[in-house]
Amino acid sequence: MVAYPLAGLLHGPPASKWLLPGVFPCPTTALALILMAFTAPIRLRGIHWMTFGLLLFWAIPFPLLIQIPKFGLFEDGIMVAAGAFAAVVRIADRRRSATPGREI
């Protein structure tokens, strides 16, 4: 929650240009990815994975291809890192839950 404003502060733009969680889509996407990475829904698994996939699509290629080079939003590197971390955690959790003898 604090990483985006801190990155904005360290990067140097005025406070009116900072990306704040809950206000702009990028910090909210990063937060949602981290929260979804550590939740394993029992019901509506398909909707969970569809939403997770759409958030990953927003988090990983968009900052690298659009936001960072075009607008200089280096804070969006946080969103890329959150997306990569969430993907690794979810894939590892899915593999671990697929092992025989372990209940979900």
Backbone torsions as a table, in degrees:
resi	resn	phi	psi	omega
1	MET	NA	-31.0	-174.3
2	VAL	-94.1	-15.8	-172.5
3	ALA	-63.5	-42.7	-177.8
4	TYR	-63.6	-52.2	178.5
5	PRO	-62.1	-36.7	177.9
6	LEU	-65.3	-41.6	177.6
7	ALA	-63.8	-38.1	176.5
8	GLY	-64.8	-39.3	178.8
9	LEU	-65.0	-44.1	-179.3
10	LEU	-71.3	-29.7	-179.0
11	HIS	-72.3	-30.1	172.8
12	GLY	108.6	-9.3	178.9
13	PRO	-70.6	159.2	179.1
14	PRO	-63.4	158.8	-175.7
15	ALA	-57.5	-28.5	179.9
16	SER	-68.7	-14.8	-179.5
17	LYS	-101.4	-1.9	-178.7
18	TRP	-68.6	149.6	173.5
19	LEU	-91.6	119.7	-176.9
20	LEU	-110.0	137.4	178.6
21	PRO	-58.6	137.1	178.8
22	GLY	86.0	-14.7	-177.7
23	VAL	-103.6	-42.6	-179.9
24	PHE	-111.4	154.3	-175.2
25	PRO	-68.4	-29.9	-174.8
26	CYS	-66.8	-50.8	177.6
27	PRO	-65.0	-34.5	179.5
28	THR	-67.3	-38.1	176.7
29	THR	-63.7	-45.1	179.1
30	ALA	-60.8	-44.3	178.9
31	LEU	-64.3	-42.4	179.5
32	ALA	-63.5	-40.0	178.5
33	LEU	-62.4	-43.8	179.8
34	ILE	-65.6	-42.7	178.2
35	LEU	-64.0	-42.1	-179.4
36	MET	-69.8	-28.2	-179.9
37	ALA	-65.7	-29.1	-176.1
38	PHE	-104.8	12.5	175.2
39	THR	-116.9	137.6	177.8
40	ALA	-118.7	95.1	-177.2
41	PRO	-69.2	140.2	178.0
42	ILE	-84.6	-42.9	177.6
43	ARG	-103.7	161.6	177.1
44	LEU	57.5	40.9	-178.9
45	ARG	-61.6	-37.5	179.5
46	GLY	-63.5	-42.6	178.5
47	ILE	-66.3	-38.4	177.8
48	HIS	-60.4	-48.7	-178.3
49	TRP	-68.6	-34.5	177.2
50	MET	-65.2	-46.2	179.1
51	THR	-63.9	-43.3	178.8
52	PHE	-60.8	-43.0	178.6
53	GLY	-63.6	-41.8	178.2
54	LEU	-65.2	-40.4	177.3
55	LEU	-65.0	-39.5	176.8
56	LEU	-63.8	-39.2	178.1
57	PHE	-62.6	-38.1	178.4
58	TRP	-72.1	-36.7	-171.4
59	ALA	-80.9	-35.6	-170.7
60	ILE	-92.1	-56.9	-176.5
61	PRO	-78.5	-32.3	-173.9
62	PHE	-61.9	-48.7	179.2
63	PRO	-62.8	-41.3	-176.7
64	LEU	-68.7	-33.7	-175.4
65	LEU	-98.3	-24.7	-173.8
66	ILE	-123.2	-65.0	-169.2
67	GLN	-64.0	-47.8	-175.5
68	ILE	-68.8	-53.4	-177.6
69	PRO	-71.5	-37.0	-174.6
70	LYS	-80.6	-42.0	-173.7
71	PHE	-108.6	-7.1	-180.0
72	GLY	69.5	30.3	179.3
73	LEU	-88.6	80.4	-177.4
74	PHE	-68.7	-18.2	176.4
75	GLU	-62.3	-24.9	-178.8
76	ASP	-69.7	-7.3	169.5
77	GLY	-61.9	-28.1	175.4
78	ILE	-63.3	-40.3	-179.9
79	MET	-67.0	-39.3	176.8
80	VAL	-61.9	-45.8	179.8
81	ALA	-64.2	-41.0	178.9
82	ALA	-64.7	-40.1	178.5
83	GLY	-64.2	-45.3	179.1
84	ALA	-64.5	-43.4	179.1
85	PHE	-62.5	-45.7	-179.2
86	ALA	-63.4	-40.0	179.2
87	ALA	-63.5	-44.5	180.0
88	VAL	-63.6	-44.1	-179.6
89	VAL	-63.2	-45.2	-178.2
90	ARG	-67.5	-41.2	179.4
91	ILE	-65.5	-42.9	178.1
92	ALA	-63.5	-40.7	179.1
93	ASP	-66.9	-37.7	179.8
94	ARG	-66.8	-41.8	177.9
95	ARG	-65.9	-40.0	-179.6
96	ARG	-65.9	-38.4	-179.0
97	SER	-75.9	-16.3	178.9
98	ALA	-84.5	-6.6	179.7
99	THR	-70.2	142.2	-178.4
100	PRO	-62.8	142.7	176.3
101	GLY	88.9	-1.8	179.5
102	ARG	-110.4	127.6	179.1
103	GLU	-88.1	152.2	-179.3
104	ILE	-86.2	NA	NA
